[in-house]
Amino acid sequence: MIQNTIISVENVDFRYEEKFILKDFSYEFEKESFTCILGESGSGKSTLLRLINGLLLPEKGRIKIENEALMTENLIEKRLEMGYVLQGNSLFPHLTVFQNMAYCLKLLKKSDTFCNDKIRELLPLVGLKEDLLGKFPDEISGGQKQRVGIIRAIAHDPKIVLMDEPFSALDSETRDKLQILVKDIHQKLKTTFVMVTHSEEEAEILGTQILRL
């Protein structure tokens, strides 16, 4: 076992109907690392991310977060120790930018003052201005939506940030800027990042570890 393991995937089986996506799969994610998961379509990249987040449960084996197994009884608690950035626009359309950013903070019952201070503290980190906070997702650009999603994922100071091909729907210029941004955030926050990508180049830029499925 890696001495600083934060996520441990132990002998996991998972299948959709009769097709095994993961079979007796094991891997350890090191604390404060940035692991990029590469693989062909259908290789299990996004499935592995959902298993780590407890959105899926393995048929066999177990997932452990800081040596504590994910179980039905502790899923909500463990999910709140993670942030999740999805592909494309995953923002809640009926909530403002600020409400989207503060979503996990509100789940943790943080005060309005705390939420206001925390979001405004994070805005410069992703290069957004306060005049966006009252807007709705359909009023901002694709790159801005992903920056909002990044703040939503990190605002509650999670131990782990999961990212599922977050930049694949963006133009190359915006994607390049966000890759630099995310690398900088990882270095500043010292949080464990796990990101699914189909791009070898992106994995080389961002990853301190690369997992190939």
C-alpha positions as CSV (number, residue, x, y, z in Angstrom):
1,M,0.0,0.0,0.0
2,I,1.2,3.5,-0.8
3,Q,2.0,5.2,2.5
4,N,-0.1,8.3,1.7
5,T,-3.0,6.5,0.0
6,I,-6.3,8.5,0.1
7,I,-8.4,6.4,-2.3
8,S,-8.0,2.6,-2.4
9,V,-9.8,0.5,-5.0
10,E,-9.6,-3.1,-3.9
11,N,-10.4,-6.0,-6.3
12,V,-13.5,-4.3,-7.7
13,D,-15.9,-6.0,-10.2
14,F,-18.5,-3.9,-12.0
15,R,-20.6,-4.7,-15.0
16,Y,-23.5,-3.4,-17.0
17,E,-25.9,-6.3,-17.6
18,E,-23.5,-9.1,-18.6
19,K,-20.5,-7.0,-19.7
20,F,-17.8,-6.5,-17.1
21,I,-16.4,-2.9,-17.2
22,L,-14.0,-3.5,-14.4
23,K,-12.9,-7.0,-13.3
24,D,-10.8,-7.6,-10.1
25,F,-9.5,-4.0,-10.5
26,S,-7.3,-2.5,-7.8
27,Y,-5.5,0.9,-7.7
28,E,-4.3,3.3,-5.0
29,F,-4.5,7.1,-5.4
30,E,-1.9,9.0,-3.5
31,K,-2.9,12.0,-1.3
32,E,-2.4,15.4,-3.0
33,S,-1.7,13.7,-6.3
34,F,-3.3,14.7,-9.7
35,T,-4.2,11.4,-11.3
36,C,-5.4,11.5,-14.9
37,I,-7.4,8.4,-16.1
38,L,-6.9,7.5,-19.7
39,G,-8.5,4.9,-21.8
40,E,-10.7,4.1,-24.8
41,S,-14.4,4.7,-24.8
42,G,-16.0,1.9,-22.7
43,S,-12.9,1.1,-20.8
44,G,-14.4,2.1,-17.5
45,K,-13.0,5.6,-16.9
46,S,-16.2,7.4,-15.9
47,T,-17.5,4.2,-14.2
48,L,-14.4,4.3,-11.9
49,L,-15.0,7.9,-11.0
50,R,-18.7,7.2,-10.1
51,L,-17.6,4.2,-8.0
52,I,-15.2,6.5,-6.1
53,N,-18.0,9.0,-5.5
54,G,-20.4,6.3,-4.5
55,L,-22.8,7.0,-7.3
56,L,-22.3,3.3,-8.2
57,L,-21.5,0.4,-5.9
58,P,-19.2,-2.5,-6.9
59,E,-20.5,-6.0,-7.4
60,K,-17.4,-7.3,-5.7
61,G,-14.6,-5.6,-3.8
62,R,-14.6,-2.2,-2.1
63,I,-13.6,1.4,-2.4
64,K,-12.0,3.0,0.6
65,I,-11.6,6.7,1.3
66,E,-8.8,7.3,3.9
67,N,-9.1,3.7,4.9
68,E,-12.8,3.8,5.5
69,A,-14.9,1.7,3.1
70,L,-17.7,3.3,1.1
71,M,-21.0,1.8,2.2
72,T,-24.7,2.7,1.8
73,E,-24.7,4.0,5.4
74,N,-22.0,6.6,4.9
75,L,-22.4,7.6,1.2
76,I,-23.8,11.1,1.8
77,E,-21.1,11.9,4.4
78,K,-18.4,10.7,2.1
79,R,-19.7,12.5,-1.0
80,L,-19.6,15.7,0.9
81,E,-15.8,15.1,1.4
82,M,-15.5,15.3,-2.4
83,G,-16.0,17.8,-5.2
84,Y,-17.3,16.8,-8.6
85,V,-16.8,18.6,-12.0
86,L,-18.8,17.0,-14.8
87,Q,-18.5,17.2,-18.6
88,G,-20.2,20.2,-20.2
89,N,-22.8,22.3,-18.4
90,S,-23.7,20.6,-15.2
91,L,-24.9,23.7,-13.4
92,F,-28.4,23.9,-12.0
93,P,-30.2,26.2,-14.5
94,H,-32.8,27.5,-12.0
95,L,-30.0,28.7,-9.6
96,T,-27.9,31.8,-10.0
97,V,-24.1,31.6,-10.4
98,F,-23.7,32.3,-6.7
99,Q,-26.2,29.7,-5.6
100,N,-24.5,27.1,-7.8
101,M,-21.1,28.0,-6.3
102,A,-22.5,27.8,-2.8
103,Y,-24.5,24.6,-3.3
104,C,-22.3,22.3,-1.3
105,L,-21.7,24.9,1.4
106,K,-25.5,25.1,1.9
107,L,-25.8,21.3,2.1
108,L,-23.2,21.6,5.0
109,K,-25.5,24.3,6.6
110,K,-22.9,27.1,6.4
111,S,-24.2,30.6,7.2
112,D,-25.0,33.2,4.5
113,T,-22.1,35.3,5.7
114,F,-19.7,32.3,5.4
115,C,-20.9,31.5,1.9
116,N,-20.6,35.1,0.7
117,D,-17.1,35.5,2.1
118,K,-15.9,32.1,0.8
119,I,-17.2,32.5,-2.8
120,R,-15.8,36.0,-3.0
121,E,-12.5,34.7,-1.8
122,L,-12.4,32.1,-4.5
123,L,-13.5,34.2,-7.5
124,P,-9.9,35.5,-8.3
125,L,-8.6,32.0,-8.2
126,V,-10.7,31.2,-11.3
127,G,-10.6,34.6,-12.9
128,L,-14.3,35.5,-12.4
129,K,-15.8,38.8,-11.3
130,E,-18.5,39.5,-8.8
131,D,-20.9,40.9,-11.5
132,L,-21.5,37.3,-12.7
133,L,-22.8,36.2,-9.3
134,G,-26.4,37.2,-9.9
135,K,-26.6,35.8,-13.4
136,F,-28.1,32.4,-14.4
137,P,-26.1,29.7,-16.3
138,D,-27.7,30.4,-19.6
139,E,-26.4,34.0,-19.4
140,I,-22.7,33.1,-19.3
141,S,-20.2,31.4,-21.6
142,G,-19.1,27.8,-21.7
143,G,-15.8,28.6,-20.2
144,Q,-17.4,30.7,-17.4
145,K,-19.7,27.8,-16.6
146,Q,-16.8,25.4,-16.1
147,R,-15.1,28.0,-13.8
148,V,-18.3,28.2,-11.8
149,G,-18.4,24.4,-11.7
150,I,-14.8,24.4,-10.4
151,I,-15.7,26.8,-7.6
152,R,-18.7,24.7,-6.7
153,A,-16.4,21.6,-6.5
154,I,-13.8,23.3,-4.2
155,A,-15.8,25.8,-2.1
156,H,-16.4,23.3,0.7
157,D,-12.7,22.4,1.0
158,P,-13.1,18.8,-0.1
159,K,-10.3,16.2,0.3
160,I,-10.8,14.9,-3.2
161,V,-11.9,16.6,-6.4
162,L,-13.2,14.4,-9.2
163,M,-13.4,15.7,-12.8
164,D,-15.1,13.8,-15.7
165,E,-13.7,15.2,-19.0
166,P,-14.5,18.7,-17.9
167,F,-13.0,20.5,-20.9
168,S,-14.0,18.2,-23.8
169,A,-16.9,20.4,-25.0
170,L,-14.8,23.6,-25.0
171,D,-12.9,25.3,-27.8
172,S,-9.1,24.7,-27.8
173,E,-8.2,28.2,-26.5
174,T,-10.6,28.0,-23.6
175,R,-9.5,24.4,-22.8
176,D,-5.8,25.5,-22.7
177,K,-6.6,28.3,-20.3
178,L,-8.6,26.1,-18.0
179,Q,-5.9,23.4,-18.0
180,I,-3.4,26.0,-16.7
181,L,-6.0,27.2,-14.2
182,V,-6.8,23.7,-12.8
183,K,-3.1,22.9,-12.5
184,D,-2.5,26.1,-10.6
185,I,-5.5,25.4,-8.3
186,H,-4.1,21.9,-7.5
187,Q,-0.7,23.2,-6.6
188,K,-2.2,25.9,-4.4
189,L,-4.8,23.8,-2.6
190,K,-2.8,20.6,-2.2
191,T,-6.0,18.7,-2.7
192,T,-6.2,15.2,-4.4
193,F,-7.5,15.5,-8.0
194,V,-8.7,12.6,-10.1
195,M,-9.6,13.5,-13.7
196,V,-11.0,11.4,-16.6
197,T,-9.6,12.5,-19.9
198,H,-9.4,11.1,-23.5
199,S,-6.4,13.4,-24.2
200,E,-2.9,12.1,-23.8
201,E,-1.6,15.6,-24.0
202,E,-3.9,16.8,-21.3
203,A,-2.9,14.0,-19.0
204,E,0.8,14.8,-19.6
205,I,0.1,18.5,-18.7
206,L,-1.9,18.0,-15.6
207,G,-1.1,14.5,-14.2
208,T,1.4,13.7,-11.5
209,Q,0.1,10.1,-12.0
210,I,-1.5,8.6,-15.1
211,L,-3.8,5.5,-14.9
212,R,-4.5,3.7,-18.2
213,L,-7.6,1.5,-18.4
